[in-house]
Structure formats: structure tokens, C-alpha cells
Amino acid sequence: MSKVNIQPLADRVLVEPAAAEEKTASGLYIPDTAKEKPQKGTVVAVGNGKKDEPLTVKVGDTVLYGKYAGTELSVEGSDYLIMREADIFAIL
């Protein structure tokens, strides 16, 4: 898990996506063009939440999110997603 100087606002969460699968369960290697975006990641930073709704995720949680959820950003060579807490489906 990385240490970043980004503080999300309100109910937004900063997530570091997990690495894409390199090979299938049967041992076949997946080429770069066929890899899917990961839908799992680790929470790196969280906002303060809304006035009436505190956040349920914490820094360090592993979460599942939608395939097209969030906005991609690149900070200091690392890729992150910033999304609303509502875009997160589950905490693992």
C-alpha cells in the first residue's frame, strides 16, 4: 500500500487497483491486449463523508467496485481510482 498526499473530499475514496491477472487458472498466459480492468483494489485514502452519512470503508480495506467506476489518475508513477463510496459494491 502506498502513501499518497491526496485527501478525497466528502464521500469520495481513493483506491489503488489490484494488478491484472497474468495467467488463467489453467496456466495460459493472457496477452496485454486481452487483459480486463481489475475490479478489486485497496483503499488508500478516504474523505470525511457527508454530514448525515459517515463512510463505512477505511484505509487498508480491500474492496470490489464496478468495471467503469471512478476516475483514473496517475500520481508519482502510480495509478489510482477516485470514486464515490456508492460505487463500491463490497468490502472483502
N, C-alpha and C positions, 0 to 999 in steps of 0.2 A: 504494500500500500504506500502511496506517495504522499508527501507533504506538499500542499499547494497553498498559495496565498490568495485563493478565491473564496469569497464568502457569498453564497447564494442569498437572494432576498426572498422574503415571505415564505411560501410553501415550496420553493424550488430545492432540488437536490442535485449535487454533483456526483456523477457515477463514473468510475473507471471500468470500461468494458473488459470482460474476460477475453483471453486470447482465442482466436478462431481455431476450430478443430483442424489438426494437420492430417489426420487419417481416420478412416471409418473404423467401426468396431471389428470388422472382418480383416483389417490390416491394409486396406487400399489407401494410397496417398491421394489427398484431394488437391487438385491444381488451384493456383491462386484465383483463376477466373471463376471457379465453381464454388468458392467458399461463401457461406452465408454470414450475414452480420450476426455477431453474438447477441443473445437476448438475456444475458446474465452478466452481472457486474458487482463491484464492491462500492459502497457509498464512501466517498472521500470527504465530503462536506455537506452540511445541511443548513437551511435558512432558519429563521426564528419561528416560522409558522404564521398562520393568520391569527387574528385577535381571538376568535371563537374556537379555532381548531388547532390544537398543538400537533406537532409532527409525531408520527409513530415510528419512523425509521431513525436509526442512529448511525454515527460514523462507524465504519467497520462491518456493517450488515451486508450480507450477500443477498442481492435482490434479482427478481425476474421482471422484465419490462417488455413493452411492445416492440415489435420489429422496427417500426418507424418512429418510435417515441424520442422526444428530446431534440436538442440542437447540438451538433458536433462542434467541439472546439479543440484546438491544439495549443497547449501551453508548455513551453520549455521542452519541446520534443515529445511530449506525452499526449495521447488522445483521451478526451473526456466527453461525456454527455451531460448536459444540464437539462433537467426536466422537472415538471411538476410532480408532487408526490402522488397525485391521482393517476399518473401514467405508470406507476409501479403496480404490478399485479400481486406479487407475493414476496415475503421475506423468507429466505431459506435457512 
